[in-house]
Amino acid sequence: MAKEAQDIILKIWPCVVQLFGLTFAVSLDSYLDVKKRRRLLTIVVLVFIILVLDFAQPDDAPDIVRIIASILGYTLRPSVLAIFILIVDDFKAPWIYWIPIAVNAAIYSTALFTDLAFTIKDGAFRRGPFGFSAFVVGFSYLAYLTFLTVREHIRMKGSLEGIIPIACSVFIVLAVVADLYWNGTYNLSFLTVTMVTSCVFYYIWLHLQFVRKHERALMAEQRIRIMISQIQPHFLYNTLSTIQALCLTNPEKAADITQQFGVYLRQNIDSLDQEDLIPFDKEMEHTRIYAEIEQVRFPSIRINYEILDSSFRLPALTLQPMVENAIRHGVRIRKEGIIDIRTYYEDHCHVIEIEDNGKGFVPDFDTPDREDENGRSHIGLRNVKERIETLCGGTFEVNSVLDVGTKITMRIPEKEED
């Protein structure tokens, strides 16, 4: 008897240790999504119950005990697969997955009074005509789980961690085959051991996913910092250059503009360090002051404002660099340079348009450090484009025709707080 107890403990102990360690790790992992953490802990509980059930069916156990244990086992195993699916694919209506589980549970519950699913008499297990419903539901869910994990693997562009859930699905299939081949041994099943190990590996996979997303977020933040550091001195340098030029042609106007620019800096310099979104009105104020300074130097430039929508937020120094580009690389060569700035709301998006009648250019975002034939660099365009896409989830489009003009369109999706 002591020998049998020792054998049972040796078989169950590695699984218990894995489940305990996994529970501890998942509970303390604050970086794991709360919903996924809760579902993974639910799987741990269900697998532990299945583990106990495997040893609740010795050959000499009463038939009713083995029947109840079998009903629970055939019900819980597909349930574990359903929760694995919900971890991989956060479906908005998870209750749909529980309908086949409920039907399967009802079928196996009939074993208490009929032999439709299975029966156990005098220790002998006999499967009924509906005895394979758990296998049908289980393999259907397993096939769908494999599809989801392969799709996720492709979406992650073949990242190595995507192999983990795929391998788990393969091992579950092999475990089921092994259990069917060695049918009738009421000890720790291959499927139970595989489910325990799969829980551990799914946690590793989820954690690696978070690490991957966190790395991407850090890289995006670093790019934004670099872009901001590029734009800030560029904006200040060009504004001061304009004032310097006025000192030679119109000192009184230069003094007036310098005072105006000083007030502007005292009130709005904080926005130059903003990595978060700022109100459009503040960005518009930056742009107006800059445009007024430039118009003093280039009186042939006319700027038209048609602001129909201003109740939204956008990255700092988004509009001003585009107007600066239009002035310095486009309309200032015209006898009458015109820049139209429009904002409006359309299709759940805040739309900003900057259109000029300048000399146009051929946009090239792939080699932004190279100047085009007009001596125009695309660093500013690329910076604004990436920040609109990264921080707002918006779009940035450039339509330019040589010797005709350029139109830049930025679309910022509506947010709930707008």
Buried (B, 14 or more C-beta within 10 A) or exposed (E): EEEEEEEBEEBBEEBBEBBEEBBEBBEEBEEBBEEBBEBBBBBBEBBBBBBBBBBBBEEEBEBEEBBBBBBBBBBBBBBBBBBBBBBBBEEEEBEEBEEBBEEBBEBBBBBEEEBBBBBBEEEEBEEBEBBBBBBEBBBEBBEBBBBBBBEBBEEEEEBEBBEBBBBBBEBBBEBBEBBEEEEEEBBBBBBBBBBBBBBBBBBBBBBBBBEEEEEEEEEBEEBBEEBBEBBBEBBBEBBEEBBEEBEEEBEEBBEEBBEBBEEBEEEBEEBBEBEEBBBBEBBBBBBBBBBEBBBBBBEEBEBEEEEEBEEBBBBBBBBBBBBBBBBBBBBBEBEEBBBBBBBEBEEEBBBBBBBBBBBBBEBBEEEBEEEBEBEBBBBBBBBBBBBBBBBBEBBBEBEBEEEEBBBBBBBBBEEEEE
